Amino acid sequence: MTDPTVHDIIGVGIGPFNLGLAAMLDDVREDVDAVFLERDTEFNWHEGMLLEGTSLEVPFLADLVTLADPTNPYSYLNYLRETDRIYEFYFYETFQIPRREYNDYLRWVAESLDSPRFSREVTEICWDNERDHYVVIARNLDSGERFEYRGEHLALGIGSRPHIPDHLQDHPESDVFHTARYRHTRERVLAADSVTVVGSGQSAAEVFQDLLERQSDRNYRLNWLTRSDGFFPMEYSKLGLQHFTPEYEQYVYDLPQRVKDELIPNQDLLYKGIDPGTSAAIYDLLYRRSIGERDPDVGLFGMTAVRNIESVGDVYALDCHQWQADESFIHESEVVILGTGYERPIPGFLEPLEDAINWDKQGRFAVSEDHRLTIDVAGDVFLQNAELHTHGVGVPDLGLGCYRNTKFVNRLVGREVYPEDTDTIYQDFSLEQFVEHTPGASCAHGSESTPLTQNE
């Protein structure tokens, strides 16, 4: 089927960021004709990790639209109003909402909009030189039906996919699998005699907590291994959170790329650690389990890399290395759950545009300051969570989605539909920011440094 319309923008992938863009564009649909394509049959956000008791790690104000326009009908508060839950939430008295409800909110928005098209897996994107627009080919995975869409601009929001290192692959998915599949495989896990969780991020912690809470009913041995120094909390102090702001994003973008490549991998605890509430709940449960000289059938072991997994009879042998003490050992487990993170590969459907796309020296997207792919055709390609290497740790953060989408909407419409916030925090990151906000401060020139103020 060919869609004869030349849309102003075609969104590829419908996750929170592109869904937020669709919601913000809905208010200007007379100015911008948009369509968004998604391979799945319906919207669901990290469905395999929608566990009871888990909460969103950002305040509900980081919904799809509120930080750009609190009056927008697709806000989380309006969702509560429309679903008759506003008073229930009022007495709930928390900023961090249940993750299952956040997913329900996103589904409500997706079902309310006209622009999303589900069951559309994009297989190819090319540029039509004669007509100056993109051609997007998609298919229905179930029926095989082919679709063709045309648009002047693109928004790539394909998200990330679970990453399992090569040396841990090629085992039955019922026994060795990524945390992203946990909820769908939990019954098999609960029937095992021994379970090992690998990794120390939030997903691994939530899986471990869920298994710990169920352990007394099933009597399995539960272990938690990580190659990190320990099971550390995510940075969640109010001053620490200033790293997830437009100012810090601008600061990172202006740094030399070699500095970014050294900086960003060392900022894991800004966005990859364990939520302090989850950490406290795990410890409290372990404490209660140990009352009366009982020994919880649990092991937590840090600084330990899993180098290989081999099937040995009914269990799996994990070749482990405690790297700090330089000691190796074999650990056996019937089930292994891998919290080994996510990856963002270059999608294959961009291959026809490969020669037009600008790449950096490491084969990554070259990205403009306003989150557009640098490409040698007239149409814009807006990037959603594919520019961590250029803009820093705030890129995957839900709280900056509105800020990024504000730039996209304003560029598409050609005027300021939503305000582009500046000067949003108390901290300065660049010298230029500090000088601008500090009376009496001035920039030093050359290699010599001079005092910025009378008192250092």
N, C-alpha and C positions, 0 to 999 in steps of 0.2 A: 504494500500500500504506500502510495506517495502522497505526502501532505503538500498541497500546492502553495501553502502560505510560506513566505519568507519571513520567519520570525526575527524579531530584534535580537533575541538571545535564546540559545538552547542550553539548558543545564544538563550536564551528564552526571548522574548519580544523585540520589536524594537521601542525604544524611542531614543532621541538624544544620549545617552551614548552608547548603543549597536550599533546604527547606526554609530557612530563615530568609534567604534572598528572595525566594518565591513569595513569602508572606509580605515582605517589605515592598516588593514590586506590585503586589495586588492593589495597593493604594494608588498606584499610578498606571493602572492597566490601560488607560486611554492613551498614554504616552509610550508605553513599552509593551509589546506583545511577546510573551515568554512562554516557553514550554520546557518541562523538566522530565528527563527520562531515567527510569530506574529498572534494573533487571529483575528485582524481586516482585512478587505478586502483590505485596502490600507493605506498608511501612512497619519496620521494627528496628529498634536501636539496641545493638548488642544483646540480642534476645537470649543467647546462651548464658548470660551473666545477670539476668534479671532475677536476682535472688531476694527472697523475703528478708526484710530488715536492712537491706543496703540502701544508702542514700546518695544523692547527687553530691559531688564534691565541691560544687560552687553554689552560691545562693540562687534562689529561684528568680531573682532579678536578671540573671544571665539566661533568660529564655530567648526566644527567637527574635524578639522585637523591642522589648522594654527599654534597653539602654539607648536605643535610637529614638523611640517614640512610645512613652508610657501610655498614650491614649490609643494605641493600635488595637484593633479588635482581636488580633491573634496573640495577645499577651497571655501569660500564665494565669494572671488574676481574672481575666475575662473568661478563660477556660473554666475556672472554678465557678464563676458566676453562671455561665451557660450550662454547667453540669450540676448545678445546685449543691456545690460543696464549699461555698465561700465562708459560711459560718463554721463549718467543721475545720477548715484550714485556720481560721481566726483563732480558734482555741488550741490548735496544734502547736502554735507558738514556736516555730523554728524557721530559719532561713533555708536549711538544707532539707529538701523534699525527698520522699521515697523515689528511688530510681524507677520503679515500676510506674509510678504516677507521672514521672517526667516522660516516659515512653508513651503513656496514654495521652498525655497532652500533645506530644508530637503527632501521634496518629490522628487526633482530633483536628489539628491544623491541616494535615495532609488531606484528610477527607473533606475539609471545608473549602479547599482551594480548587480552582478549575485547571491550573497549569500542570500539575503532576500527571505523568503517564507511566503506569506500572507495567510489568512484564515486557520491558523494552531493554534488552541487553545491547549496548552499543558495541558494534564490531569494527567500525571503520569511520574515520573522519578525514575528509580531504577538503581542499580549497578549490572552488570553481573560479578560475581566472577570468573567464568571460563574463560572469555575472557578479563577481566580487562578493561571494559569500561562502560560508561553510556548507558542506554536504555531510550529513550524519546518517549513517546506515545502522539500523538496529534490527533485532529479531526477537520473536517470542520464543523462549526456551522450550515451552511445552508444545506449541503447534508448529514451530518453525517458520511462522509467517514473517515476511520481511517488511521493514518500514524504512521510509526515506524522509528525512526532515532537512530543511534548509534554514540557515540563520546567519545573521550578520556578525554575531558575537557568540562566544562560548563561556560557560562557567563550569570548570572541572571540579566536581565534588565527589570523586569516587572513593575517597576515604582510604583507610588502611586495611590490611589483611593480616590474619594471625601469622606469626613467624615462628617456624620451628627450624633450628639449625640443621644443616645437612647430616651431621653426625648423630642426630637423635631421631632421624626419620626412618621410614620403612618398617613400622611395627603396626599391629592391628589397632585400628582407631578406637576400639572398645577398651583397650588396655593402656595405650600411650597416646595422649591427646593434649591439645591446647586448652587452656582455661576457657577460651571462647566457646567451647562445646560442653562445658561442665553441666549445665542444667539439663541438657538433653541426654547426658550419659550418667547422671547421678545414681540411678537405681543400680546400674552395674557396679559402680564404685562402692556403694554401700554394702554390696554382697561380698566384697573382697576381704581377705584376711589381713592385708597390709596395703597402705596407700602412702605414696610419697608425692609431695608438692615441691616443685622446683621453681625458684624465683622469689623475689622479695618486693615486688610491686604491689599495687592495690588489688589487682585481680587475684594474684596468688594469695594475698592475705585474706580476701573475702572467701575464697574457696577453702582455705585452711580453717577459718572461723566456722564456716558452715559444717565442715566435716567434724570439727571439734565438738560442736553443739550436738551432733547426731551420734557421736562415738559411743556413748554409754549404752545406747540401744542396740548397737551392731557389733561392738567389741573388736574392731580392727585396730591394728597398730598404725599410728599416724606419725609421719615424719615430714619435716620441712627443711629443705636444703637451699642455700643460695650462695652464689660466688661472690656476692657483695660482702663488705666488711661486717655487716650485721643487718638486723631487721629494723631499719631506721624509719622515722616518720617523715612524711612529706612536709616541706616548709609551708606553714600555714599561719605565720604571724602577720599582723596587719602591715608592718613595714616590709616584710618579705614579699607579700603579695603585690607590692608596687612594681615588681618585675613583669606583671601581666597587665601592662598599660600601654597606651599609644606612645608615651614618652620613651619607655624602655625599648619598645619595638623600633622606634626611630633611631635610638642610640645604637642598637645592634646593627641595623641596616647600614649605618654610616661607617662601621668598623671595616678594616681591610678583611678580605675573605679568609686569609690565613689566620687572623686573630679569631674570627668566628669559629673556624674549624677546630681551634684549640679550646675555645670557651664553651661552646654548646654541649659537647659530650660530657663535660664535667659539671653540668648543672642538673643532673638527674633528680636530685632531691627537691628541686623546685616543682617537678611535675610527675615524677615516677616513684616516689616513696609511698609509704603507707599512711593513710589517713589516721591522725592521732586518736580519733574515736574508735576506729577498728583495732588499732594496736592496744588500746586500753581494755577493750572488750575481751580480746584474746587473753591478755594477762590475767584479768579478773576471773575468767572462767578457769584458767589453769590453777589459779590460787584456790578457788573453791574446790576444785577436784583433788587438791593435795591435802585437804583438812583430814586430821586423824592419821597422820603418817602414811597416807595413801600416796602412791606413785602414779601419776597420770601416764598412760601408755603412749607417750608422745616424745618426739625428739626434734629439737631445733638445732641446726648446725650451719654456721656461717663460714665465709671464706672458702667455700667448697665448690669447685667447678665440676660439672658432670661431663666427662670427656667422651663417654660412649655408653650405649645401652645394648645389651645382648639378651636374647631370650634363652633362659636356662630352665627347661621343664615347664612348670606352672608359674614361674616368676620371671622377673627381669633383673638382670645383674647390671647395676650402674657402676661404671668405672669412675671413681671420684678422686679428686685431688684437692687436698687442703693446701692452697697455694702459699699461705703465709708460713706455715711450718714445713712446707715441702714434703708432705706425707700423702701417700696414696692408699686407697682402700676400696673394697667392693661392698656395695650396699644392695640388698635384695628387696624387691617390692613386687606385689602382684599387679598393682596399678600405679602408673606414673602420670601426673598431671603437670603440664609444662606451662609455667607463666613466663614464657620467653619473649614476650613483647609482640610488637606489630611492625610491619614494614610497609613502605609506600613505593612499590616498583613503578617504573614508567609504563603506563598502559599500552598494550599492543595496538590498540585502535589508533594511536597517534603515528604509527609508522609511515603513512602517506605524507605526513607533515614533517618528517624527520629532518629533511634538508632545509626547511624554512625555520625550524626552531633554533634559537640560539642556546648553546650549551656552555657550561663553565668547564674548567680544565679537568674536573673529575666526572664529567658526563652528566651533571645535574642541570636542571632548568636554570637558565639565566632569568632573573626576575626583576621587574621594575620596583621602584619605591612603593607604588600603590598596588602591589600584589598582582600585577599582570605578567603573564609569560612574555618574554621578549621574543618576537616572531616576525619574520619578514613577509607578512601579508597585512592587509588593511584591517582585518577583523581582530578585535580584542579577544584574549583568552584570560579570563579571570580565574585565579587559582585559590582553591579552598583547601588549606591544610596540605599543601605540597611545597611549601617554601620555608620550612624550619631552618634550612641551611643558610638562608639569607635574612630572615626576620627574627629568628630566635625562638625561645621556649614558649612565647605567648601564642604562637601560630595554632597549636591544637586546642587552646583553651576556649571553652564555650563563651566565656565572658568577653572575648574580643571579636566574636563572630559578628555582632552588630556593627562594630566599628569598621571592620573590613567590608561588610556588605553596604554600609553607608557610602563608602567610596565608590563601590560598583554602581549603586543606584544613581548617585549624583552624576557619574560619568555617562551612564546610559541616557539619562533624561536631559543632561546638558545644563542643569541648574542645581542649586542646593535644596533638595527635597528634605533631607535630614541633616542636622548640624554635624559637622566634623569636629569632634571634641579636641581641644588642646588644653594644656595646663591643667591636667586632671588630678595631679598628685602633689605631695609635699616634697618628695625627693627629686633631686636632679641627678642625671646620669652622665651627661656630657658637660664639658667645660662651658660650651655655649649656653646651655640651659642654666647653669649655675650663675654665670655672669649676667644673664638676662634678668634673673630674679634677685640678685644680690647687690644692693647699693654699695658703690665703692669698689666693686670687683672689676678686674680687667684681665684680658687674655695676655699671656706672655708671648713674645715673638721670638723666633729662633730657638736655639737649643738651651739658652739660659732660662732658668725659672726665676720668677719674681713673686713675692708675696701677693696673695689675692686680697688680703685684708690686713689691718694693722696688727691684729692678734691671731696667731695661727692656732 
